[in-house]
């Protein structure tokens, strides 16, 4: 595990977050939260958090500031 808890991947649209969530599900990953808007973060923050089959924690996020 990395010292920051998870790795995030920034994408350019909410649709890309949704597509990645579908890929995660079909590949056997486990979605832990989202995809949804997270109002507690700055700007528009739309993300999905998941674990891959090896237990690595990742996030795919679209955000504006």
PyMOL Python script that loads the backbone (N, CA, C, O; Angstrom):
from pymol import cmd

cmd.read_pdbstr("""\
ATOM      1  N   UNK A   1       0.845  -1.180   0.000  1.00  0.00           N
ATOM      2  CA  UNK A   1       0.000   0.000   0.000  1.00  0.00           C
ATOM      3  C   UNK A   1       0.885   1.236   0.000  1.00  0.00           C
ATOM      4  O   UNK A   1       1.934   1.262   0.643  1.00  0.00           O
ATOM      5  N   UNK A   2       0.457   2.251  -0.720  1.00  0.00           N
ATOM      6  CA  UNK A   2       1.250   3.480  -0.743  1.00  0.00           C
ATOM      7  C   UNK A   2       0.994   4.287   0.526  1.00  0.00           C
ATOM      8  O   UNK A   2      -0.029   4.080   1.179  1.00  0.00           O
ATOM      9  N   UNK A   3       1.889   5.198   0.892  1.00  0.00           N
ATOM     10  CA  UNK A   3       1.746   5.933   2.156  1.00  0.00           C
ATOM     11  C   UNK A   3       0.590   6.924   2.173  1.00  0.00           C
ATOM     12  O   UNK A   3       0.244   7.442   3.235  1.00  0.00           O
ATOM     13  N   UNK A   4      -0.012   7.199   1.025  1.00  0.00           N
ATOM     14  CA  UNK A   4      -1.110   8.157   0.961  1.00  0.00           C
ATOM     15  C   UNK A   4      -2.478   7.494   1.026  1.00  0.00           C
ATOM     16  O   UNK A   4      -3.488   8.197   1.045  1.00  0.00           O
ATOM     17  N   UNK A   5      -2.547   6.197   1.059  1.00  0.00           N
ATOM     18  CA  UNK A   5      -3.810   5.487   1.200  1.00  0.00           C
ATOM     19  C   UNK A   5      -4.421   5.016  -0.101  1.00  0.00           C
ATOM     20  O   UNK A   5      -4.981   3.921  -0.156  1.00  0.00           O
ATOM     21  N   UNK A   6      -4.327   5.823  -1.157  1.00  0.00           N
ATOM     22  CA  UNK A   6      -4.847   5.396  -2.450  1.00  0.00           C
ATOM     23  C   UNK A   6      -4.221   6.233  -3.558  1.00  0.00           C
ATOM     24  O   UNK A   6      -3.604   7.269  -3.309  1.00  0.00           O
ATOM     25  N   UNK A   7      -4.393   5.762  -4.773  1.00  0.00           N
ATOM     26  CA  UNK A   7      -3.914   6.467  -5.956  1.00  0.00           C
ATOM     27  C   UNK A   7      -5.132   7.042  -6.663  1.00  0.00           C
ATOM     28  O   UNK A   7      -6.141   6.356  -6.826  1.00  0.00           O
ATOM     29  N   UNK A   8      -5.039   8.315  -7.087  1.00  0.00           N
ATOM     30  CA  UNK A   8      -6.161   8.849  -7.857  1.00  0.00           C
ATOM     31  C   UNK A   8      -5.752   9.113  -9.296  1.00  0.00           C
ATOM     32  O   UNK A   8      -4.598   9.417  -9.599  1.00  0.00           O
ATOM     33  N   UNK A   9      -6.736   8.985 -10.166  1.00  0.00           N
ATOM     34  CA  UNK A   9      -6.561   9.187 -11.597  1.00  0.00           C
ATOM     35  C   UNK A   9      -7.572  10.245 -12.013  1.00  0.00           C
ATOM     36  O   UNK A   9      -8.778  10.033 -11.890  1.00  0.00           O
ATOM     37  N   UNK A  10      -7.092  11.379 -12.502  1.00  0.00           N
ATOM     38  CA  UNK A  10      -7.990  12.459 -12.909  1.00  0.00           C
ATOM     39  C   UNK A  10      -8.389  12.271 -14.368  1.00  0.00           C
ATOM     40  O   UNK A  10      -7.544  12.006 -15.224  1.00  0.00           O
ATOM     41  N   UNK A  11      -9.687  12.410 -14.644  1.00  0.00           N
ATOM     42  CA  UNK A  11     -10.207  12.313 -16.003  1.00  0.00           C
ATOM     43  C   UNK A  11     -10.900  13.624 -16.366  1.00  0.00           C
ATOM     44  O   UNK A  11     -11.043  14.508 -15.521  1.00  0.00           O
ATOM     45  N   UNK A  12     -11.330  13.749 -17.623  1.00  0.00           N
ATOM     46  CA  UNK A  12     -11.833  15.027 -18.117  1.00  0.00           C
ATOM     47  C   UNK A  12     -13.351  15.155 -18.166  1.00  0.00           C
ATOM     48  O   UNK A  12     -13.864  16.171 -18.635  1.00  0.00           O
ATOM     49  N   UNK A  13     -14.087  14.136 -17.687  1.00  0.00           N
ATOM     50  CA  UNK A  13     -15.549  14.240 -17.684  1.00  0.00           C
ATOM     51  C   UNK A  13     -16.169  13.259 -16.688  1.00  0.00           C
ATOM     52  O   UNK A  13     -15.557  12.265 -16.295  1.00  0.00           O
ATOM     53  N   UNK A  14     -17.395  13.572 -16.297  1.00  0.00           N
ATOM     54  CA  UNK A  14     -18.152  12.654 -15.432  1.00  0.00           C
ATOM     55  C   UNK A  14     -18.407  11.337 -16.148  1.00  0.00           C
ATOM     56  O   UNK A  14     -18.412  10.274 -15.526  1.00  0.00           O
ATOM     57  N   UNK A  15     -18.622  11.412 -17.467  1.00  0.00           N
ATOM     58  CA  UNK A  15     -18.872  10.195 -18.246  1.00  0.00           C
ATOM     59  C   UNK A  15     -17.690   9.236 -18.173  1.00  0.00           C
ATOM     60  O   UNK A  15     -17.875   8.019 -18.139  1.00  0.00           O
ATOM     61  N   UNK A  16     -16.490   9.776 -18.150  1.00  0.00           N
ATOM     62  CA  UNK A  16     -15.310   8.913 -18.019  1.00  0.00           C
ATOM     63  C   UNK A  16     -15.277   8.220 -16.661  1.00  0.00           C
ATOM     64  O   UNK A  16     -14.870   7.063 -16.563  1.00  0.00           O
ATOM     65  N   UNK A  17     -15.701   8.919 -15.620  1.00  0.00           N
ATOM     66  CA  UNK A  17     -15.789   8.290 -14.291  1.00  0.00           C
ATOM     67  C   UNK A  17     -16.782   7.136 -14.347  1.00  0.00           C
ATOM     68  O   UNK A  17     -16.497   6.042 -13.860  1.00  0.00           O
ATOM     69  N   UNK A  18     -17.952   7.381 -14.942  1.00  0.00           N
ATOM     70  CA  UNK A  18     -18.977   6.330 -15.066  1.00  0.00           C
ATOM     71  C   UNK A  18     -18.454   5.141 -15.869  1.00  0.00           C
ATOM     72  O   UNK A  18     -18.677   3.991 -15.492  1.00  0.00           O
ATOM     73  N   UNK A  19     -17.762   5.413 -16.971  1.00  0.00           N
ATOM     74  CA  UNK A  19     -17.205   4.322 -17.795  1.00  0.00           C
ATOM     75  C   UNK A  19     -16.191   3.501 -17.014  1.00  0.00           C
ATOM     76  O   UNK A  19     -16.188   2.272 -17.089  1.00  0.00           O
ATOM     77  N   UNK A  20     -15.331   4.180 -16.265  1.00  0.00           N
ATOM     78  CA  UNK A  20     -14.326   3.455 -15.480  1.00  0.00           C
ATOM     79  C   UNK A  20     -14.974   2.612 -14.390  1.00  0.00           C
ATOM     80  O   UNK A  20     -14.501   1.516 -14.092  1.00  0.00           O
ATOM     81  N   UNK A  21     -16.057   3.115 -13.792  1.00  0.00           N
ATOM     82  CA  UNK A  21     -16.774   2.323 -12.789  1.00  0.00           C
ATOM     83  C   UNK A  21     -17.297   1.031 -13.413  1.00  0.00           C
ATOM     84  O   UNK A  21     -17.231  -0.030 -12.793  1.00  0.00           O
ATOM     85  N   UNK A  22     -17.811   1.119 -14.631  1.00  0.00           N
ATOM     86  CA  UNK A  22     -18.298  -0.077 -15.324  1.00  0.00           C
ATOM     87  C   UNK A  22     -17.152  -1.042 -15.618  1.00  0.00           C
ATOM     88  O   UNK A  22     -17.314  -2.255 -15.484  1.00  0.00           O
ATOM     89  N   UNK A  23     -16.007  -0.519 -16.012  1.00  0.00           N
ATOM     90  CA  UNK A  23     -14.835  -1.363 -16.281  1.00  0.00           C
ATOM     91  C   UNK A  23     -14.380  -2.057 -15.002  1.00  0.00           C
ATOM     92  O   UNK A  23     -14.061  -3.246 -15.013  1.00  0.00           O
ATOM     93  N   UNK A  24     -14.351  -1.312 -13.904  1.00  0.00           N
ATOM     94  CA  UNK A  24     -13.940  -1.886 -12.612  1.00  0.00           C
ATOM     95  C   UNK A  24     -14.847  -3.056 -12.248  1.00  0.00           C
ATOM     96  O   UNK A  24     -14.370  -4.130 -11.884  1.00  0.00           O
ATOM     97  N   UNK A  25     -16.154  -2.843 -12.348  1.00  0.00           N
ATOM     98  CA  UNK A  25     -17.110  -3.916 -12.015  1.00  0.00           C
ATOM     99  C   UNK A  25     -16.883  -5.143 -12.891  1.00  0.00           C
ATOM    100  O   UNK A  25     -16.832  -6.266 -12.389  1.00  0.00           O
ATOM    101  N   UNK A  26     -16.745  -4.932 -14.196  1.00  0.00           N
ATOM    102  CA  UNK A  26     -16.609  -6.074 -15.107  1.00  0.00           C
ATOM    103  C   UNK A  26     -15.279  -6.803 -14.938  1.00  0.00           C
ATOM    104  O   UNK A  26     -15.168  -7.979 -15.284  1.00  0.00           O
ATOM    105  N   UNK A  27     -14.266  -6.110 -14.406  1.00  0.00           N
ATOM    106  CA  UNK A  27     -12.948  -6.725 -14.214  1.00  0.00           C
ATOM    107  C   UNK A  27     -12.789  -7.374 -12.844  1.00  0.00           C
ATOM    108  O   UNK A  27     -11.728  -7.920 -12.538  1.00  0.00           O
ATOM    109  N   UNK A  28     -13.833  -7.319 -12.014  1.00  0.00           N
ATOM    110  CA  UNK A  28     -13.756  -7.965 -10.710  1.00  0.00           C
ATOM    111  C   UNK A  28     -13.283  -7.078  -9.588  1.00  0.00           C
ATOM    112  O   UNK A  28     -13.020  -7.558  -8.485  1.00  0.00           O
ATOM    113  N   UNK A  29     -13.169  -5.770  -9.854  1.00  0.00           N
ATOM    114  CA  UNK A  29     -12.807  -4.837  -8.786  1.00  0.00           C
ATOM    115  C   UNK A  29     -14.001  -4.598  -7.867  1.00  0.00           C
ATOM    116  O   UNK A  29     -15.138  -4.912  -8.219  1.00  0.00           O
ATOM    117  N   UNK A  30     -13.736  -4.044  -6.699  1.00  0.00           N
ATOM    118  CA  UNK A  30     -14.806  -3.790  -5.725  1.00  0.00           C
ATOM    119  C   UNK A  30     -14.958  -2.287  -5.537  1.00  0.00           C
ATOM    120  O   UNK A  30     -14.044  -1.619  -5.053  1.00  0.00           O
ATOM    121  N   UNK A  31     -16.118  -1.758  -5.920  1.00  0.00           N
ATOM    122  CA  UNK A  31     -16.403  -0.334  -5.730  1.00  0.00           C
ATOM    123  C   UNK A  31     -16.709  -0.120  -4.252  1.00  0.00           C
ATOM    124  O   UNK A  31     -17.557  -0.803  -3.677  1.00  0.00           O
ATOM    125  N   UNK A  32     -16.011   0.834  -3.644  1.00  0.00           N
ATOM    126  CA  UNK A  32     -16.216   1.116  -2.224  1.00  0.00           C
ATOM    127  C   UNK A  32     -17.048   2.372  -1.998  1.00  0.00           C
ATOM    128  O   UNK A  32     -17.619   2.548  -0.922  1.00  0.00           O
ATOM    129  N   UNK A  33     -17.125   3.259  -3.011  1.00  0.00           N
ATOM    130  CA  UNK A  33     -17.955   4.461  -2.900  1.00  0.00           C
ATOM    131  C   UNK A  33     -18.119   5.093  -4.276  1.00  0.00           C
ATOM    132  O   UNK A  33     -17.174   5.164  -5.062  1.00  0.00           O
ATOM    133  N   UNK A  34     -19.343   5.553  -4.550  1.00  0.00           N
ATOM    134  CA  UNK A  34     -19.617   6.225  -5.815  1.00  0.00           C
ATOM    135  C   UNK A  34     -19.958   5.234  -6.915  1.00  0.00           C
ATOM    136  O   UNK A  34     -20.194   4.054  -6.657  1.00  0.00           O
ATOM    137  N   UNK A  35     -19.979   5.724  -8.131  1.00  0.00           N
ATOM    138  CA  UNK A  35     -19.663   7.081  -8.536  1.00  0.00           C
ATOM    139  C   UNK A  35     -20.752   8.061  -8.088  1.00  0.00           C
ATOM    140  O   UNK A  35     -21.946   7.787  -8.202  1.00  0.00           O
ATOM    141  N   UNK A  36     -20.307   9.200  -7.579  1.00  0.00           N
ATOM    142  CA  UNK A  36     -21.232  10.227  -7.097  1.00  0.00           C
ATOM    143  C   UNK A  36     -20.492  11.545  -6.903  1.00  0.00           C
ATOM    144  O   UNK A  36     -19.265  11.612  -6.977  1.00  0.00           O
ATOM    145  N   UNK A  37     -21.281  12.598  -6.652  1.00  0.00           N
ATOM    146  CA  UNK A  37     -20.727  13.906  -6.315  1.00  0.00           C
ATOM    147  C   UNK A  37     -20.363  13.898  -4.839  1.00  0.00           C
ATOM    148  O   UNK A  37     -21.124  13.404  -4.006  1.00  0.00           O
ATOM    149  N   UNK A  38     -19.211  14.440  -4.522  1.00  0.00           N
ATOM    150  CA  UNK A  38     -18.752  14.569  -3.135  1.00  0.00           C
ATOM    151  C   UNK A  38     -18.731  16.056  -2.778  1.00  0.00           C
ATOM    152  O   UNK A  38     -17.719  16.721  -2.998  1.00  0.00           O
ATOM    153  N   UNK A  39     -19.833  16.591  -2.229  1.00  0.00           N
ATOM    154  CA  UNK A  39     -19.914  18.030  -1.951  1.00  0.00           C
ATOM    155  C   UNK A  39     -18.954  18.494  -0.863  1.00  0.00           C
ATOM    156  O   UNK A  39     -18.698  19.693  -0.746  1.00  0.00           O
ATOM    157  N   UNK A  40     -18.424  17.587  -0.076  1.00  0.00           N
ATOM    158  CA  UNK A  40     -17.498  17.973   0.991  1.00  0.00           C
ATOM    159  C   UNK A  40     -16.126  18.393   0.450  1.00  0.00           C
ATOM    160  O   UNK A  40     -15.317  18.959   1.186  1.00  0.00           O
ATOM    161  N   UNK A  41     -15.865  18.119  -0.830  1.00  0.00           N
ATOM    162  CA  UNK A  41     -14.614  18.540  -1.457  1.00  0.00           C
ATOM    163  C   UNK A  41     -14.855  19.811  -2.261  1.00  0.00           C
ATOM    164  O   UNK A  41     -15.994  20.129  -2.602  1.00  0.00           O
ATOM    165  N   UNK A  42     -13.781  20.538  -2.562  1.00  0.00           N
ATOM    166  CA  UNK A  42     -13.886  21.799  -3.307  1.00  0.00           C
ATOM    167  C   UNK A  42     -14.383  21.600  -4.730  1.00  0.00           C
ATOM    168  O   UNK A  42     -14.134  20.574  -5.363  1.00  0.00           O
ATOM    169  N   UNK A  43     -15.097  22.620  -5.215  1.00  0.00           N
ATOM    170  CA  UNK A  43     -15.537  22.606  -6.604  1.00  0.00           C
ATOM    171  C   UNK A  43     -16.474  21.446  -6.891  1.00  0.00           C
ATOM    172  O   UNK A  43     -17.122  20.917  -5.989  1.00  0.00           O
ATOM    173  N   UNK A  44     -16.536  21.063  -8.135  1.00  0.00           N
ATOM    174  CA  UNK A  44     -17.325  19.904  -8.552  1.00  0.00           C
ATOM    175  C   UNK A  44     -16.415  18.689  -8.457  1.00  0.00           C
ATOM    176  O   UNK A  44     -15.421  18.601  -9.178  1.00  0.00           O
ATOM    177  N   UNK A  45     -16.744  17.756  -7.578  1.00  0.00           N
ATOM    178  CA  UNK A  45     -15.900  16.586  -7.341  1.00  0.00           C
ATOM    179  C   UNK A  45     -16.764  15.355  -7.547  1.00  0.00           C
ATOM    180  O   UNK A  45     -17.580  15.017  -6.690  1.00  0.00           O
ATOM    181  N   UNK A  46     -16.589  14.682  -8.676  1.00  0.00           N
ATOM    182  CA  UNK A  46     -17.359  13.493  -9.028  1.00  0.00           C
ATOM    183  C   UNK A  46     -16.374  12.345  -9.134  1.00  0.00           C
ATOM    184  O   UNK A  46     -15.444  12.394  -9.939  1.00  0.00           O
ATOM    185  N   UNK A  47     -16.572  11.314  -8.327  1.00  0.00           N
ATOM    186  CA  UNK A  47     -15.547  10.270  -8.267  1.00  0.00           C
ATOM    187  C   UNK A  47     -16.138   8.904  -7.965  1.00  0.00           C
ATOM    188  O   UNK A  47     -17.276   8.768  -7.514  1.00  0.00           O
ATOM    189  N   UNK A  48     -15.322   7.909  -8.232  1.00  0.00           N
ATOM    190  CA  UNK A  48     -15.588   6.542  -7.807  1.00  0.00           C
ATOM    191  C   UNK A  48     -14.323   6.040  -7.111  1.00  0.00           C
ATOM    192  O   UNK A  48     -13.213   6.224  -7.610  1.00  0.00           O
ATOM    193  N   UNK A  49     -14.504   5.412  -5.968  1.00  0.00           N
ATOM    194  CA  UNK A  49     -13.403   4.812  -5.214  1.00  0.00           C
ATOM    195  C   UNK A  49     -13.568   3.300  -5.313  1.00  0.00           C
ATOM    196  O   UNK A  49     -14.682   2.784  -5.229  1.00  0.00           O
ATOM    197  N   UNK A  50     -12.460   2.597  -5.490  1.00  0.00           N
ATOM    198  CA  UNK A  50     -12.559   1.145  -5.644  1.00  0.00           C
ATOM    199  C   UNK A  50     -11.270   0.465  -5.238  1.00  0.00           C
ATOM    200  O   UNK A  50     -10.235   1.105  -5.052  1.00  0.00           O
ATOM    201  N   UNK A  51     -11.357  -0.853  -5.105  1.00  0.00           N
ATOM    202  CA  UNK A  51     -10.191  -1.706  -4.871  1.00  0.00           C
ATOM    203  C   UNK A  51     -10.061  -2.652  -6.045  1.00  0.00           C
ATOM    204  O   UNK A  51     -11.050  -3.194  -6.536  1.00  0.00           O
ATOM    205  N   UNK A  52      -8.832  -2.843  -6.488  1.00  0.00           N
ATOM    206  CA  UNK A  52      -8.608  -3.824  -7.539  1.00  0.00           C
ATOM    207  C   UNK A  52      -8.554  -5.217  -6.906  1.00  0.00           C
ATOM    208  O   UNK A  52      -8.565  -5.332  -5.681  1.00  0.00           O
ATOM    209  N   UNK A  53      -8.496  -6.279  -7.722  1.00  0.00           N
ATOM    210  CA  UNK A  53      -8.493  -7.633  -7.154  1.00  0.00           C
ATOM    211  C   UNK A  53      -7.345  -7.908  -6.180  1.00  0.00           C
ATOM    212  O   UNK A  53      -7.438  -8.836  -5.377  1.00  0.00           O
ATOM    213  N   UNK A  54      -6.268  -7.122  -6.234  1.00  0.00           N
ATOM    214  CA  UNK A  54      -5.149  -7.294  -5.303  1.00  0.00           C
ATOM    215  C   UNK A  54      -5.304  -6.474  -4.032  1.00  0.00           C
ATOM    216  O   UNK A  54      -4.450  -6.534  -3.147  1.00  0.00           O
ATOM    217  N   UNK A  55      -6.393  -5.703  -3.933  1.00  0.00           N
ATOM    218  CA  UNK A  55      -6.635  -4.908  -2.736  1.00  0.00           C
ATOM    219  C   UNK A  55      -6.067  -3.501  -2.773  1.00  0.00           C
ATOM    220  O   UNK A  55      -6.150  -2.779  -1.779  1.00  0.00           O
ATOM    221  N   UNK A  56      -5.487  -3.094  -3.905  1.00  0.00           N
ATOM    222  CA  UNK A  56      -4.990  -1.727  -4.032  1.00  0.00           C
ATOM    223  C   UNK A  56      -6.171  -0.765  -4.134  1.00  0.00           C
ATOM    224  O   UNK A  56      -7.130  -1.028  -4.859  1.00  0.00           O
ATOM    225  N   UNK A  57      -6.098   0.344  -3.411  1.00  0.00           N
ATOM    226  CA  UNK A  57      -7.192   1.314  -3.401  1.00  0.00           C
ATOM    227  C   UNK A  57      -6.921   2.417  -4.422  1.00  0.00           C
ATOM    228  O   UNK A  57      -5.839   3.002  -4.458  1.00  0.00           O
ATOM    229  N   UNK A  58      -7.925   2.683  -5.244  1.00  0.00           N
ATOM    230  CA  UNK A  58      -7.796   3.671  -6.309  1.00  0.00           C
ATOM    231  C   UNK A  58      -9.034   4.560  -6.370  1.00  0.00           C
ATOM    232  O   UNK A  58     -10.084   4.240  -5.814  1.00  0.00           O
ATOM    233  N   UNK A  59      -8.876   5.685  -7.061  1.00  0.00           N
ATOM    234  CA  UNK A  59      -9.971   6.628  -7.266  1.00  0.00           C
ATOM    235  C   UNK A  59      -9.870   7.167  -8.684  1.00  0.00           C
ATOM    236  O   UNK A  59      -8.781   7.485  -9.160  1.00  0.00           O
ATOM    237  N   UNK A  60     -11.009   7.268  -9.354  1.00  0.00           N
ATOM    238  CA  UNK A  60     -11.086   7.971 -10.631  1.00  0.00           C
ATOM    239  C   UNK A  60     -11.947   9.190 -10.366  1.00  0.00           C
ATOM    240  O   UNK A  60     -13.062   9.066  -9.859  1.00  0.00           O
ATOM    241  N   UNK A  61     -11.431  10.388 -10.710  1.00  0.00           N
ATOM    242  CA  UNK A  61     -12.105  11.628 -10.330  1.00  0.00           C
ATOM    243  C   UNK A  61     -12.154  12.624 -11.480  1.00  0.00           C
ATOM    244  O   UNK A  61     -11.199  12.781 -12.241  1.00  0.00           O
ATOM    245  N   UNK A  62     -13.303  13.292 -11.579  1.00  0.00           N
ATOM    246  CA  UNK A  62     -13.455  14.473 -12.428  1.00  0.00           C
ATOM    247  C   UNK A  62     -13.762  15.613 -11.484  1.00  0.00           C
ATOM    248  O   UNK A  62     -14.665  15.511 -10.654  1.00  0.00           O
ATOM    249  N   UNK A  63     -13.008  16.715 -11.605  1.00  0.00           N
ATOM    250  CA  UNK A  63     -13.276  17.845 -10.724  1.00  0.00           C
ATOM    251  C   UNK A  63     -12.961  19.159 -11.409  1.00  0.00           C
ATOM    252  O   UNK A  63     -12.130  19.249 -12.313  1.00  0.00           O
ATOM    253  N   UNK A  64     -13.666  20.172 -10.931  1.00  0.00           N
ATOM    254  CA  UNK A  64     -13.377  21.547 -11.319  1.00  0.00           C
ATOM    255  C   UNK A  64     -13.113  22.310 -10.039  1.00  0.00           C
ATOM    256  O   UNK A  64     -13.589  21.924  -8.971  1.00  0.00           O
ATOM    257  N   UNK A  65     -12.374  23.370 -10.137  1.00  0.00           N
ATOM    258  CA  UNK A  65     -12.068  24.145  -8.924  1.00  0.00           C
ATOM    259  C   UNK A  65     -12.710  25.506  -9.021  1.00  0.00           C
ATOM    260  O   UNK A  65     -12.577  26.318  -8.104  1.00  0.00           O
TER     261      UNK A  65
END
""", "prot")
cmd.dss("prot")
cmd.show_as("cartoon", "prot")
cmd.util.cbc("prot")
cmd.orient("prot")
